[in-house]
Amino acid sequence: MTEEGLSPYSWSNGPHDIYSAHTHGYNKIIYVVRGSIAFGLPELGQQLTLKAGDRLDLPAGTVHDAVVGSQGVVCLEAYKG
């Protein structure tokens, strides 16, 4: 992420934490360091489960929700434009 000129920060959640559907006004990049998290993309009819080493680029305005896996999750996150 730093090679891309981004300034990532770390966050974590406990097992089975839930984020209801929402959007952001910026491009969001998430990289899973440990554990897992499943992102729902309801407008696209998709669900993506991210594990350690996976990255998700969410364009601004993308409706998404999330459920943290059974072991919790630690992520790096950055905003782009």
GIMORA-V767712 format. One record per residue. RES is the residue in three letters. PHI is phi as a letter, one per 30 degrees, with the letter a starting at -180 (999 if undefined). Layout:
[[RES,PHI] [RES,PHI]]
//
This chain:
[[MET,999] [THR,d] [GLU,d] [GLU,c] [GLY,i] [LEU,c] [SER,c] [PRO,d] [TYR,b] [SER,c] [TRP,b] [SER,b] [ASN,b] [GLY,d] [PRO,e] [HIS,i] [ASP,d] [ILE,b] [TYR,c] [SER,d] [ALA,e] [HIS,a] [THR,b] [HIS,b] [GLY,c] [TYR,b] [ASN,d] [LYS,c] [ILE,c] [ILE,b] [TYR,b] [VAL,d] [VAL,c] [ARG,b] [GLY,i] [SER,a] [ILE,a] [ALA,c] [PHE,c] [GLY,c] [LEU,c] [PRO,e] [GLU,d] [LEU,c] [GLY,i] [GLN,b] [GLN,b] [LEU,b] [THR,c] [LEU,c] [LYS,b] [ALA,e] [GLY,j] [ASP,d] [ARG,b] [LEU,b] [ASP,c] [LEU,c] [PRO,d] [ALA,e] [GLY,i] [THR,d] [VAL,d] [HIS,a] [ASP,b] [ALA,a] [VAL,b] [VAL,d] [GLY,d] [SER,d] [GLN,c] [GLY,i] [VAL,a] [VAL,b] [CYS,b] [LEU,c] [GLU,b] [ALA,b] [TYR,c] [LYS,b] [GLY,h]]
//
